[in-house]
């Protein structure tokens, strides 16, 4: 766990900085180019993201998994062939997609509400090609456990995009409009980040070799389910955005009410629900090459321990956050968005954090073990339940249909994934006792947060109210974990002493 903790911590720090810079950049961009130009850019960018998912989602994960196995077996020849083959595939796919967009630019432009959207999409196409190269090489670095290169490359791209966009829009180039400058800055940043990871790849001993013809089929076959799942996931969002308002209107809401409720749910509540995913995504990122390497060594004991620990840790993170949102969700909505409805929805939907975290970690485990097709099938079943919920439930529960749709989708996928993990990866997996303990712990934590939040709200500013309430909720949750023997205080102290940075530094200096 020592190495895994350090890896996850490193990823969280870098991803946190990347998201922080991105958040600040979005605020600056919206104020610089205006709401209308930003809306046009966002429409083009959403289409670009679907194309990017198509060309750079499945292949990098497969490259990471094969590279991890090759590193474990010291097979550098297969490793370099895999990277070269995957790189050629990624370039071909991205080039074909780009050519199709250019050829059918006229018909595609009629889909957009604004004609300038197609111009922005064409400006973004070079970023698609360079991103396919970037993601493939980054997949190799990922498989070699070079997380510093992977994380710093993302941060580098974000910083370069901010700098380039500022230069383009600061008045030096008066002929460039705000939306064009935003799109062009992303393209230039992708070129620079591609160069960055390529240099790092060669500096760390990476090489290109003559591609293996058989590997073309193997990589396509194994990466396709992952690609389809992520493309489907990216397409589900606009489908939901179209259906929910229509079904709310059919249930008796006005068009303005339907759009407002969906905007509150998707723009205010859901981002808060995904906060724990920063930690779980970091764990998932570190888990794929780790399990792939252990699989190459046939280390079943290590796989079993790592799978169990990862799932229990994901449950811990989910249950740490969910009770607090249940207890003071309304106050959180008021504090961040000055909107009580978003907070009420947050309290009502907090339980979905649990299946969401389980789905993410279990999918990563299945992908790492070469079971991506089964993971994809489980996701499809969950997505069918989601679509059924958002179609039939708005008549009865209004916007809460979105909550039940998400919960039904993630719960179905999580249960099927865990069943598959227990059947084919880790027969000794036993998490039901942890799950029941976490539920028992959550009930008093919800009650405590709700009581303290309501009491302090009578005489204390909202910021300090939430700060005190959330800290008490976290401390009470951890204390109950110790009481229920989910982890032991002595074991935690031993672990901390062994991983104390000062002690490790002193030990190295002494040697």
N, C-alpha and C positions, 0 to 999 in steps of 0.2 A: 504493500500500500504506500510505502514511502515514495517510490518513483512515480506512482500514479497520482498521488496527492500533489507533488511538485509540478507534474505535467498539467494537471487540471488547473492549478493555481496560476501557472504561467499563461495558459490559454484564456482564463477568466480576465486576467489583468489586461492582456493585449486586446481581447475582444471588447472589454469594457471601454478602453480608450478609443478604439475604433468607433464604437457606437456613440460615445460621447461627442467625438469630433463630428460624426455624421449628424447628430442631433443639432449641434450648434450651427453646422453648415446649412441645414435645412431652414433653420430660423433666419439666418442671414440671407439665404437665397430667396426666400419668400418675401422678405422685406425689400430686397434689391430689385427683383424683376416683376413683382406684383402677382396678385392672385390669378389673373387671367393667363399670363405667360406660364406661371407655374402649373396651372391646370393643363395646359396644352402639353407641356413637357412631361407631366405625370402620365398622361394618356399614352404617349409614345414610349415612355420608359416602361410602363406595365407590359406592353407588347414585346418590347426588347427583352424583358426579364423572362417571358415565356420562351422566347427563342434561345436565350442563354441557358435556361434549364434544359432545353432539348439537346444542346451541343456540349454541355460541360457539367453534367450531374452524375451520370452513371459511370462513365469511363474513368474519371479520377479515383473513384472509390475502388474500382477493380484494380487499377494500377497500384493503389496503396496496399491493397490486400496481397497482391502477387509480389510486390516489392518486399513486404514484410516477411513473407515466406522465403523469398530468395535470400534475404539478409540473414535469416535464421539458419539456412542451409549453406550459406556462403556461395550461392550460385549467381555470380555477378554477370555471367554471360546471358542467362535467361532474363535477368533483371534489366539489362540494357536493351535487349531485344523487345521486351515488353513495353518499355517506355517509348522506343522508336515506333513500334507498331501502333501503339495507342495514340501517339502524336500524329502520325499520318492519318489515322482514322478521324481524329478530332478535326484536323485541318480540312479533310474532304467533306465531312458533314457540315462544318461551319461555312465552307465555301459554297456548297450546294444550297444551303438555306439562304445565304446572302444573295446568290444569283437569282433564286426564285423570287425573293422580295423585290429585287431590282426589276426583273422582267414584268412582274405583276404589280408594280408600284401604282399604276393607274387605277386598276380595280380596287386595290387595297385602300387607296385614298378615299374612296366613297364610303368606307366603313366608318371613318373618323368623322367626328362632328366638325373639326376644323381641318382645312386642307394643309396647313403647315405641319400637321402631325406626321405626315409621310416624309416630309423633308427632314424632320428631326430623326425619324427612324433610319433614313438613309445615312445621316451623319453618324449614327450609332453603330452601323454595320461593321466598320473596321474593328470596333471594340469587341464585336462578337468573335471575329477570327483570332485576335490576339488573346482574348480570354480563354479560348479553347486550348491554345498553347500553354498559357499560364496555369490553367487548372490541371492539365495533364502532368506538367513538370512538378507542380505543387503536390500532386498526388504521390509522385515518387518520393519527394522529401518527407511527406506525411508517413509513408510506409517505412522510411528509415528512422522514424521517431525524431526527425529534425523539426521539432515544433517551433523552435525559435525562428527558423526561416519561414515556416508557414504563417505564423502569427504576425511577424514583422512585415511580411509582404502585403498583408491586408492593410495594416496600419500605414505602410508606405504609400499604397494606392490611394487611401483616403486623404492623406496629407497632400499628396501630389494633386489630387483632384481639387482640393480646396485652394491651393496656391494657383494652379492654372486658371481656375474659374475666376478667382479674384483679379488676376492679371487681365483676363479677357474682358471683364465687365467693369474695370475701374476707370474706363474712359480712354485708354490708350488706343483701343480699336473701336471707334465710334460706329463702324458699319455692322458690327456684330450685335444682334438682338439678344435679349436676356435668355430666351429659351435655347437659341442656337449656341450661345456661350456655355450654358449648362450641359448640353449634349456633347459639345466639342471637348469640354474639360474632362468628361468621363472617358471619351475615346482616347485622348492623350494620356490620361492616367493609366488606362489599361495597357497601352503601349509601353509605358515606363515600368509598370509592375511586371509585365511579361519579361522585359529585359532584366529586371532585378532578380527574379527567380531563376532565369536561365543562367545568369552569371553565378549565382549561388550553387546551382546544380553542378556546374562544371568544377567550381572551386572545392566542392566536397567529394570529388571523385566520380561524378556521374559521367556517363558516356553514351553515345549513340552507336548502335550496331545495325547490321543488315537485318531488316524486319523478317519475321517468321510468318509465312503465308497462313499456316494453320492457326496462328494466334489471332489473325484478323477475325476469323469466325468465332473463336473462343471468347474474345473480348466483347464482340458484339452480342453474342448469346447471353453472356453473364451480366453485361451492363444494361441491356435493354429493359429488363423488368424494373431496375432502379430508376432509369430515365423515364419510363412510362409512368411510374408511381409519382415521381416528382412533377412531371408535366401535368399529370391529372390533378395533383394537389394544387398546382398553380392555376389551373383552369377552373377548379372547383370554386375558388373565391369569386371570380366574376359571375359565375352561374348563380351562386348564393346571393350575390349582390343584386341580381336581376329578379330572382324568384321571391325573396323575402318581402320586398315592398309590394309586389303584385299580389301576393297572398294576403298581406295585411289589408290592402285596399279591398280585396274580395271579402275580407272578414268584417268590413264596415268602417275601417279607418279612412281618413282623407289621404290624398296623395302626399300632402305636406307632412301630416302626422307620420305616415309610413316611412318616408325618407328621413325624417328627423330621428325616429326611433332606431332605424338601422344605422344612421350616422353615429348616434350615441353609443350603440352597442359595438360597432366595428371600429370606430375611431377613438373611443375613450375606454371602454371596458376591456375589450380583447387585448390591447397592448399591455395592460396591467396583469392580465392572466398569464401572459407569456414571460413575465419577469423570471420565474424560476427556471425557465428553459435556458437561460444564459449558462447556468451551472450544469444542467443536464446535458446540454449540447456540447459543452467543453469535455465532460466525461465521455460522451459518445465519440467525440473526435479522437480522444486518446485511446479508446477501447478497441477500435477497429484493427489497427496494426498490431496491437498487443495480443488480441485473441487469434489473429491470423498467424502470428509468429508461434504462439503456443500450439496451434493446430498443426503447423508444419513439424513441430517436435513431438506431436502426439502426447502432449502433457495434459492428460485428462483431469488430473487432480487440480492443476493450476487453473484450467478453464472453468472447472466447477466452482472453485473458490472465488475467482474473479467475477463470474456471472452472478453468483449469489450476492456477493458484496456490492456489486454495481446496482442491482435491482433494489436491494434493501436501502442503499444510500439514496437512490432516486425516490423511494417512498419517504425517507426521512425529509428530504428537501421539500417534496410536495406537501406533506402533512405539517411541515413547519410553517409554510406560508398560508395554506388553505384556511385553517381556523382563524387566523388573524383577519383575513379578508371577510370571512363569514361574520366575525364579531364587529368590525368597524369599517366594513365596506362602504357604507353610505358616507361616513365622514371622509374617507379617502377620496371618493368621487367629488365631494364638495371642495376638498383641499386642492386637488390637482386641476379640476376642470370647472369648478363652481357649478356643478351639476349633480343634484341629488339622485336623479334617475340613473346616471351611470354608476353611482355607488350602490344603489339598490340592486341593479343588475349584477354588479361585482359580487355582492354578498350571495345572491342567488346562484351564481355560476361558479363560485369558488371551488366546489367539489370537482369540477371538470379538470382542475389542475392535476389531480391524482391520476386519472387514466391518460391524460396528455403526457405526463412525465414517463409513465410506464410504457406507452406506445413508442415514444422516442428512443428510450434506452433499449427496449426489446427489439425494435427494428434494427438498431445498430448492431446488436448481438447477432441477429440472424444474418445480416449482410456480411458481417465479419467472418461468419462460419460458412459462407457460400450458399445460404438459403434465401437469397434475395427474391426468387420467384414465389416462394411460399409467403414471404413477407408482403409481396405485392398483391397476392390474392387476398390476404387478410385485410389489407388496406381497401381494396375494392369493395369487399363486403361491408366494411365500416362506412365507406362513402355512400353506398346504396341506402343504408339506414339513415344517414345524414340527409340525403335528398328527400327520402320519404317523410322525415320529420318536418323539414321546412315546407313541404307541400301541404301536409294534412293538419299540422298542429296549430298554425297561426289562428285558425278559426276559434280554437279553444283557449289558448294561452298567450296569444299575441306575440310580442317580440321574444318572449321566453322560449318560443319554438327554436330560436337559434341556439339557445343554451342546451336544450334537450337534444338538438341535432348534433352539436359538437360532442356532448357527453355520450350519446349513443354511438357515434362514430369511433371515438377514442376508446370507449369501454370495450366495444366489439373487437377492435384491432388488438388492444392490449391483452385481452383474454385469449384470443386465438394465438397471438405471438408467444405468450408465456406457455400455453399448452404445447406449442411446437418446440420451444426451448427445452421444456421438461422431457419431451419425447425423444428428441434427436440430439440435443447438445448436453443437457445437464439433468440426468434422471434423478439425481439426489436433491434437486431444487425444492426447497420448502420455505415458502414465504407467507403462508396463510397465518401463521402465529404472529409474525411481525405486523401483518396487515390488521389483524384484530386488535393487537396492542395499540397501534397507532390510532385506530378509531376510538378506543377507550380513552386514550390520552387527549384526543382532540375535543371531546365533549366539554370537559372542564375548562380547556383553554378558550374555546368559543365563549363560554359563559363569563369567564374572567375579563376577556377583551371587551365584550359587550357592556358589562357592568362598569368597568373602569372608564371606558370611552364615554359612556353616557354621563357618568358622574363628573369627570373632569371637564366635560363640554359645558357645564353650568357656570364655571368660573375661570377657565383657562383658555388662552389662545389655541386655535386648532393645531398649529404646528407642534407646540409642546405637548398637547394632548395626545396626538398621534405618536410622537416620539416616545413618550413614557409608556403609553398603552402597548405599542408594538414591542418595545424592549421587555416589558413585563411578560407579554405573551411568549416571546422567544425563550426567556429565562425559565418560565414555568413549564414550557414544553420540554426543554432540555432536562430540567429537574425530574419531570415525570418519566422521561426516557431512562434516567438513572434508576428511578424507583421500580420501573417495570423491567429493569435488567435488559434493556435493548442494547445498551453498551455500559461498561463498568468504568467507574471513576478512576480506579487504579490503573486499568488498561490505558485510559486516555492519558494519564500523567506519564506512564512509561513511554507511550508513543511520542508524547511531546518532548520528553527528555532526549529520546533517540533522534528526533528530527529538529531539535533546537538549532537554528542557523548559526548562533554564536558558538555552540558546542562543536558543530561540524567544522566550522571555520578554524576553531582552535586546534581540533584534531588534525586537520590537514596541515596547518602551520607547523605543528609539532613534528609531524612526519617529515 
